[in-house]
């Protein structure tokens, strides 16, 4: 049986029927990772650990023991998430040799479910970026066109899944960092509601916005992984003590009667003609499946990007203060005093994008400016959240483009940070309001580059959101297309 582009259920079936061994499966992926090193999707490959885990799975199969839900499924993890005993670099020079002392909760739950971790994925430094070009370990390439970016910050995770370097990956999403690269790489990216998945063991960028979630090749796989990683956690006070639904159960229900909002602000000028056409065709397909679409308005979301780029750097300024060269991580070798240790360690250890956001954050929190910028941004954040709540009283879900255009060329926006920040214009508001969101493949442009469609739901509406995404995916073939 060929191994390429297997889903979780196909892996489970193949192992159960002994079509292949777990060692054969893991060896296949490790070989592919080696063959496609030029993508730069991995920072650390855990070959020995993965093969050892695979042997344990084969031993269970040989003794006819029942396997756990993800047992034997090869996966990868964004290098912003801790795995005990493995380097956790956050793609930064300042943490290049840091070894995690414990497992993040999401990793612990995946291990308990039997998943086999192949390695750690490259990402933008401390998750700061929209193209995966800010990594201290070099840019990740898009497997559809290696002259283009895969998106960010979870670009390594999205590229790995798209290139079949594992069955799925776990990324993080602060302003679109799961959904945007998923769209640019033609895979499925799920951002859960804030508080649905534990952040314990995630290297924090923006504590009030960060959320871990799966990047997969199918909606069904996303639902299955969310079943495993979601739920309360005593180690994270921001996780809501709310029971986890069975997200798989409602997938196959039809979508007749669902009311889908089309925010007019998301379909305005600035979207490429090909993205616009793909969305129109997707909307038509959804209507054919029985859902009703209606135009809605979210006027305050036009301020979401500005709000994000005040709140986010403010929290970055606070969270990254700990990287001082004293307790752990990189320390400057030329510093001659304590002040120089602080100054030179950060100057040498952080990249340009991280420094930019640290300066922005320190500025908006400084005396005389906190009220003028940070506090005002928080007020507008509340307005945006209330606006979404009002719209979700009228419709079940919202449908939008994920990105204004398809993947851009490497280096194309590096010299213009403001243009780069606009890459997340359709995704940031979900984080600002704590919504759940998913990006699924919805077409291709003339250059054979993937186009993503975003579905947004109110907090805790993952089941309904996944149902719409699954019905659309089952009625189309976009997710079946893979890079050559």
C-alpha positions in Angstrom: 0.0 0.0 0.0 1.4 3.4 -0.9 2.0 5.7 2.1 1.6 9.1 0.4 -0.9 11.6 1.7 -2.5 9.2 4.2 -5.2 10.5 6.6 -5.4 9.5 10.3 -8.1 7.0 9.6 -6.1 5.5 6.7 -3.1 5.1 9.0 -5.2 3.5 11.7 -6.8 1.1 9.1 -3.4 0.2 7.6 -1.8 -0.6 10.9 -4.8 -2.6 12.1 -5.0 -4.7 8.9 -1.2 -5.1 8.9 -0.9 -3.6 5.4 2.3 -2.0 6.7 4.2 -1.8 10.0 4.6 1.4 12.0 8.4 1.2 11.5 7.9 1.1 7.7 5.5 4.1 7.9 7.8 6.2 10.1 10.8 5.3 8.0 9.0 6.5 4.9 8.4 9.9 6.4 11.9 10.2 7.8 13.2 9.4 4.3 11.0 12.1 2.7 12.1 14.7 5.3 15.7 14.0 4.3 14.9 14.1 0.6 13.1 17.4 0.9 15.5 19.2 3.2 15.6 22.1 0.8 12.1 23.1 2.0 13.7 23.8 5.4 10.4 22.8 7.1 12.2 21.1 10.1 14.6 22.5 12.6 15.0 19.3 14.6 14.3 15.8 13.3 13.7 13.2 16.1 14.5 10.1 14.1 15.7 7.9 16.9 12.8 8.7 19.2 10.3 8.2 16.4 11.6 4.8 15.4 11.7 3.7 19.0 8.1 4.7 19.4 7.2 3.0 16.2 8.7 -0.3 17.4 6.5 -0.1 20.5 3.4 0.3 18.4 4.4 -2.7 16.2 4.9 -4.7 19.4 1.3 -3.8 20.6 -0.1 -4.8 17.2 1.8 -8.1 17.3 0.2 -8.9 20.7 -3.2 -7.9 19.4 -3.6 -5.0 21.9 -6.0 -2.2 21.0 -4.3 1.0 19.8 -5.0 4.5 21.0 -6.9 7.0 18.8 -3.7 8.4 17.2 -1.4 5.5 17.9 1.3 5.2 15.2 0.3 8.4 13.4 3.5 10.4 12.5 3.2 14.1 13.2 5.3 17.2 13.7 5.2 20.1 16.1 5.9 23.8 15.6 9.2 24.7 17.3 7.4 27.1 19.6 5.9 24.2 21.6 7.9 22.3 24.2 8.8 18.6 24.0 10.6 17.3 27.0 14.3 16.7 26.3 14.2 18.2 22.8 15.4 21.6 21.7 12.8 24.4 21.7 14.3 27.2 19.7 11.3 29.4 18.8 13.4 29.7 15.6 15.6 32.3 17.4 19.3 32.5 18.0 18.6 33.4 21.6 17.1 30.0 22.2 19.2 28.0 19.7 20.4 25.5 22.3 17.5 25.6 24.8 16.3 22.1 25.7 12.7 21.9 27.0 12.4 20.5 30.6 8.8 19.4 30.2 6.0 18.6 27.7 3.5 21.2 26.7 -0.1 20.0 27.5 -0.9 19.6 23.8 2.2 17.4 23.3 1.4 15.4 26.4 -2.1 14.7 25.1 -0.9 13.8 21.7 1.7 11.4 23.2 -1.0 9.8 25.4 -3.2 9.4 22.3 -0.2 7.5 20.7 1.0 10.0 18.1 4.6 9.7 17.0 6.5 12.9 16.8 8.9 13.1 13.8 10.4 16.5 14.7 10.1 20.2 15.3 9.0 22.6 12.5 10.6 25.8 11.5 8.6 29.0 12.1 8.9 32.7 12.1 11.1 33.8 15.0 8.9 33.8 18.2 6.0 33.5 15.8 6.5 37.0 14.5 5.9 37.1 10.8 3.6 36.2 8.0 6.0 34.5 5.6 8.4 32.3 7.6 11.3 34.5 6.5 12.2 35.8 10.0 13.5 32.5 11.3 17.1 32.5 12.5 17.4 29.1 10.7 16.4 30.4 7.3 13.2 30.8 5.3 10.8 27.9 4.7 9.9 27.3 1.0 6.4 26.7 -0.3 6.2 23.1 -1.7 3.9 24.4 -4.5 6.5 26.8 -5.8 9.9 27.0 -4.0 10.4 30.6 -5.1 7.5 31.6 -2.8 6.7 31.8 0.9 4.6 29.2 2.7 3.0 31.9 4.9 3.6 32.3 8.6 4.3 32.0 11.3 3.5 28.3 11.2 5.0 28.0 7.7 7.1 25.0 8.5 4.1 23.1 9.8 2.0 24.0 6.8 4.8 23.2 4.3 5.4 19.8 6.0 1.8 18.8 5.8 1.5 20.0 2.2 4.7 18.1 1.1 3.6 14.9 3.0 6.4 15.1 5.6 3.9 13.8 8.2 0.2 13.2 8.6 -0.5 16.5 10.5 1.3 19.2 12.5 0.4 21.4 15.5 0.9 25.1 14.9 0.0 28.2 16.8 -2.2 31.1 15.7 -1.9 34.6 17.2 -3.2 36.7 14.3 -3.7 34.0 11.6 -0.5 32.0 11.9 -2.3 28.7 11.4 -4.9 29.8 8.9 -2.8 32.0 6.6 0.0 29.4 5.9 -2.6 26.7 5.6 -4.3 28.8 2.8 -1.0 29.5 1.0 0.0 25.8 1.2 -3.4 24.3 0.2 -4.1 22.5 3.5 -6.6 22.8 6.4 -5.7 25.1 9.3 -7.9 25.2 12.4 -7.7 28.0 15.1 -9.8 27.0 18.1 -11.7 29.5 20.2 -9.4 31.2 22.8 -9.5 29.1 25.9 -10.4 25.8 24.1 -6.8 24.4 24.0 -4.2 24.8 26.7 -1.3 27.2 26.1 0.8 25.6 28.8 4.2 24.8 27.3 3.8 27.3 24.4 6.6 29.8 24.2 4.4 32.9 24.6 4.3 35.7 22.0 1.0 37.3 22.9 -0.7 35.6 25.8 -4.2 37.0 25.3 -4.2 36.0 21.6 -2.1 32.8 21.1 -3.9 29.5 20.5 -2.5 26.1 19.4 -4.3 24.1 16.7 -3.9 21.5 14.0 -2.8 21.8 10.4 -4.1 18.8 8.5 -5.0 17.6 5.0 -8.7 17.0 5.8 -11.4 18.5 7.9 -12.1 15.1 9.5 -8.5 14.9 10.7 -8.8 18.4 12.2 -11.9 17.4 14.1 -10.2 14.2 15.4 -7.1 16.1 16.6 -9.2 18.8 18.3 -10.9 16.0 20.2 -7.6 15.0 21.6 -5.9 18.4 22.4 -9.0 20.4 23.6 -10.2 20.7 27.1 -9.5 22.1 30.6 -6.0 22.1 32.0 -5.0 22.8 35.6 -1.7 24.3 34.4 -3.4 27.0 32.3 -5.8 29.4 34.0 -6.9 30.8 30.6 -8.5 27.5 29.5 -12.2 27.5 30.0 -13.6 24.6 32.1 -15.9 23.5 29.4 -16.5 19.9 28.3 -15.0 18.8 25.0 -17.6 18.0 22.3 -17.2 15.0 20.0 -16.3 17.1 17.0 -16.4 14.1 14.7 -20.0 13.2 15.4 -21.8 16.1 13.5 -19.5 16.3 10.5 -21.7 14.2 8.2 -24.9 16.1 9.0 -26.0 18.2 6.1 -25.9 22.0 6.2 -29.5 22.7 5.1 -30.8 25.6 7.0 -27.5 27.0 8.1 -27.3 30.8 7.8 -23.9 32.0 6.5 -22.9 35.6 6.8 -20.8 37.3 4.1 -19.2 40.3 5.7 -19.1 43.0 3.0 -15.9 44.5 4.5 -14.1 41.3 3.7 -15.1 41.3 0.0 -14.0 44.9 -0.7 -11.1 46.3 -2.8 -7.7 44.7 -2.4 -8.6 41.0 -3.1 -7.1 39.5 -6.1 -9.5 38.7 -9.0 -8.6 35.0 -8.7 -9.3 34.8 -5.0 -12.6 36.7 -5.5 -13.7 34.3 -8.3 -12.8 31.2 -6.2 -14.8 32.6 -3.2 -17.8 33.3 -5.5 -17.7 29.7 -6.7 -17.3 28.4 -3.2 -20.3 30.4 -2.0 -22.4 29.0 -4.9 -21.4 25.5 -3.9 -22.4 26.1 -0.3 -25.8 27.4 -1.4 -26.3 24.3 -3.6 -25.6 22.2 -0.5 -28.6 23.9 1.3 -27.1 26.7 3.3 -28.4 30.2 3.0 -26.0 33.1 2.6 -26.7 36.7 3.6 -24.6 39.9 3.5 -23.7 41.3 6.9 -21.6 44.2 8.1 -18.7 44.4 10.6 -17.6 48.0 10.3 -15.3 48.0 13.2 -13.2 45.1 11.9 -11.5 47.6 9.6 -9.7 48.7 12.8 -8.7 45.1 13.8 -5.3 45.2 12.2 -4.4 48.5 13.9 -5.7 47.1 17.2 -3.6 43.9 16.8 -0.4 45.8 16.1 -0.8 47.7 19.3 -1.9 44.9 21.7 0.4 42.3 20.2 3.7 44.2 20.5 2.7 45.4 23.9 2.5 41.8 25.1 5.6 40.8 23.2 7.5 43.5 25.1 6.4 42.0 28.3 6.8 38.3 27.4 10.2 38.6 25.8 11.7 40.6 28.8 12.8 37.2 30.3 15.3 36.6 27.6 18.1 38.5 29.2 21.1 36.0 28.9 21.1 35.4 32.7 18.9 32.4 33.4 18.9 30.5 30.1 19.4 30.9 26.4 22.1 32.9 24.5 24.4 35.2 26.3 26.7 37.8 24.6 30.4 36.8 24.7 31.6 40.4 24.4 29.6 42.1 27.2 31.7 43.6 30.0 29.1 44.7 32.5 25.6 43.6 33.6 23.9 46.3 31.5 25.9 45.2 28.5 24.9 41.6 29.1 21.2 42.7 28.8 21.8 45.0 25.9 24.2 43.0 23.8 22.5 39.6 24.4 19.2 41.0 23.0 20.9 42.9 20.2 22.8 39.8 19.1 20.1 37.2 19.9 16.9 38.7 18.5 16.3 39.2 14.8 15.1 42.4 13.1 11.3 41.6 13.2 11.4 40.8 16.9 13.4 43.9 17.7 10.9 46.0 15.7 7.9 44.6 17.7 9.8 45.0 21.0 10.4 48.7 20.3 6.8 49.2 19.2 5.5 47.4 22.3 7.7 49.3 24.7 6.6 52.6 23.1 2.9 51.9 23.4 3.3 50.9 27.0 5.5 53.8 28.0 4.4 56.7 30.2 2.3 59.2 28.3 1.5 56.8 25.5 -0.2 53.9 27.3 -3.5 55.7 27.6 -3.3 57.2 24.1 -2.6 53.9 22.3 -2.8 50.7 24.4 -5.9 51.5 26.4 -7.7 52.9 23.3 -6.8 49.7 21.4 -8.4 47.6 24.2 -11.6 49.7 24.0 -11.8 49.1 20.2 -11.1 45.4 20.8 -14.2 45.3 23.0 -16.2 47.1 20.2 -15.1 44.5 17.7 -16.0 41.6 20.0 -19.5 43.0 20.7 -20.0 43.6 16.9 -19.2 39.9 16.2 -21.5 38.8 19.0 -24.3 40.8 17.5 -23.7 39.4 14.0 -23.6 35.8 15.4 -27.1 36.4 16.8 -28.2 36.8 13.2 -26.2 34.1 11.4 -24.6 30.7 12.3 -21.2 31.3 10.7 -19.2 33.8 8.6 -17.4 33.0 5.4 -14.5 35.1 4.0 -11.3 34.8 2.0 -8.4 33.7 4.2 -5.9 35.9 2.4 -6.2 38.7 -0.1 -3.9 36.9 -2.6 -2.0 33.7 -3.1 1.6 33.0 -1.9 4.0 35.9 -2.8 7.6 35.6 -3.8 10.4 35.2 -1.2 11.8 38.6 -0.3 8.9 40.4 -2.0 7.6 42.1 1.1 10.7 41.8 3.4 11.7 45.4 3.0 8.1 46.7 3.6 6.8 45.6 7.1 3.5 47.4 6.6 2.7 45.5 3.4 3.7 42.3 5.1 1.4 43.0 8.0 -1.5 43.3 5.6 -1.2 39.6 4.7 -3.1 38.9 7.9 -5.9 41.5 7.3 -8.7 38.8 7.1 -7.5 36.6 10.0 -6.5 38.9 12.9 -10.0 39.9 14.0 -10.8 36.3 15.0 -8.0 36.4 17.5 -9.0 39.9 18.7 -12.5 38.6 19.4 -11.5 35.1 20.6 -13.5 33.4 17.7 -12.8 30.0 16.2 -11.8 29.9 12.6 -10.7 27.4 9.9 -9.1 27.8 6.5 -9.8 25.1 3.8 -8.7 24.8 0.2 -11.1 26.5 -2.2 -9.3 26.7 -5.5 -6.1 27.5 -7.4 -4.9 30.5 -9.3 -3.4 30.6 -12.8 0.1 29.8 -11.3 -1.3 26.6 -9.7 -1.1 28.2 -6.2 -3.7 27.3 -3.6 -6.5 29.7 -2.5 -8.0 29.4 1.0 -11.5 30.0 2.2 -12.0 31.0 5.9 -15.0 30.0 8.0 -15.4 31.9 11.3 -17.6 30.9 14.2 -18.6 32.4 17.5 -16.7 31.2 20.6 -17.3 27.4 21.1 -19.0 27.0 17.7 -16.3 24.6 16.4 -18.7 21.8 15.8 -20.9 23.9 13.5 -17.9 25.4 11.8 -16.3 22.0 11.1 -19.6 20.7 9.8 -19.8 23.4 7.1 -16.1 22.9 6.3 -16.5 19.1 6.0 -19.6 19.3 3.8 -17.8 21.8 1.4 -14.7 19.6 1.3 -16.7 16.5 0.6 -18.4 18.3 -2.4 -15.1 19.5 -3.9 -11.7 18.1 -4.8 -9.4 21.0 -4.0 -7.9 19.2 -0.9 -7.1 16.2 -3.1 -4.6 18.2 -5.2 -1.0 18.0 -4.0 2.3 19.6 -5.0 4.2 17.8 -7.8 
